[in-house]
């Protein structure tokens, strides 16, 4: 199957390598191959001198890469260990904490590396915690886990360990970084991955298919506060927004989504939106990360994706870089992403092709949102098709008459609505990067003016008007007052009708003139100023 190519904002990256090079608003800065050694996850580190490093998990080692010259990454040292498909890394201060899952050979336990020693013989230890059963003398011996996270307070959370259900084990790494102190566990379900902000642990319960919100204020007794089933019921990872109001998840399945959730009420977590990669719905999302108002997500066979998530109910893909030689729904290609280096560089590990150093301008999406209503009753109109004819973009209003749509366009377009029982609505618009333009669209019922007006209907001419000048005439002397609205629903003119005719001067655009008679009957007339 050929990969999808885009004609807008698309540029190819020249390379002699054999892997894919499709990209949108992302550039390759540097690359480090690992030969036949396959990679897993990646994290970043900055030393006291400001030098940036990539911390890379390989199938048989932990690798530290100097990014002083981003175009030419250089490995500083490597610590060999057990062979495992899964190796994940996080940092606290100047220490790296490295775990692996199922393995062959001898377990590394939790590998703890002093990153102050950036030489060929770094200082490190293999930490094998003994985890006690609550209120008993029984201890569990740790050998492996699936992932880990260290929060802003220096609490390390180990997920998917070979202890009990494999929930979350909590350790303090602040007192003695080389010998963490065990604090407690949450063990309601197996957690595949997770992250923590404040006193809330967000956990990916991949086997149960749920996102969990867990209160960890009491480290010895964490408790579940809420949960929701994710779209493909295979919750791989999760990340919370900077304001704490939204959580984003991935499901590690073909046809799966990056999904967003309103988590302001943990007893009623609500899905807001879901998004797939533009490379097709058969690819598998892996890890998503929040970077300001953006998401940076690794997809196995289609590389990295950048999403503008300023509006979590309308996520828009605004960038990607495909560095994988594979297509479809296989577990090859991009494993991990790290977008938090001070330089703005983005790290990505390709299982087969090595470490990639990327950059992006983080382009903002162009959006339109608003509401569609009946011009007479003011009632919202659900399931109205809103067409943007030049670009081919389309969206339906929801059950409340509201809509939002976004893309990466910066061009003129035409909004067209042809809804049964209503006059055709058409207006020129322009997609603008970084703007969410709000529209209030009033659809005029067909023949409304003639049916509701008692007597001879006033006339407005010329219509259309090339000059924007109109004459309003009422030969029957029934018109009492009138109002003129633009397509944003803003009232631009309100006046009593004082004679048999009145002149109107309007800027170019579409307008609705609401006529009110002395007897209380009404009519709406659409006019166009060119």
ABEGO torsion letter per residue (X at the ends): XBBBBBABGBBBBBBABABBABBBGBBBABBBBAEABBBBBBBBBBBAAGBBBBBBBBAABBBBBBAABAABBBBABBBBBBBBABBBBBBBEABBBBBBBBBBEBBAEBBBBBAABBBABBBBBBBBBBBBBBGBABBBBBABBABBBBBAAGBBBBBGBABEAGBBBBBBAAABAABBBBAEBBAABBBABEBBBEABBBBBBAAAGBBBBBBAABAABBBBABBBBBAAGBBABBBBBAAGABBBBBBBBBGBBBBBBBAABAABBBBABBBBBAAEAABBBABBBBBEABBBBBBAAAEBBBBBAABAABBBBABBBBABABBEABBBEBABBBAABAAGBBBBBBAAAEBBBBBBAGBBBBBBBEBBBBAAAGBBBBGBBBBBAAAGBBBBBBAAGBBBBBBABBBBBBBBBBBBGBBBBBBBBBBBBGBBBBBBBBBBBBGAAAAABBEBBBBBOBOBBAAGBBBBBBAAGABABBBBBBAAGBBABBBBBABABBBBBBBBEBBBBBBBBAAGBBBBBBBBBX
